[in-house]
Amino acid sequence: MQILNEINTFEKSLDPEICEMIVEKINLFNDSCEPKIEILDCG
C-alpha cells in the first residue's frame, strides 16, 4: 500500500529521484512477493 501511495506522489511531482526510490522498493517487493508490480519508467 505504501508503494501505491508513493506512486501517486510521483505522478503528481514527476520527480526522477522519487521515481528511482520507488523503483528500488518495487524491485524488493517483486523479489519476495506475488503478484509482481510493474516497474515505473523514470524517463
Buried (B, 14 or more C-beta within 10 A) or exposed (E): EEEEEBBEEBEEEEEEEBBEEBBEBBEEBBEEEEEEBEEBEBE
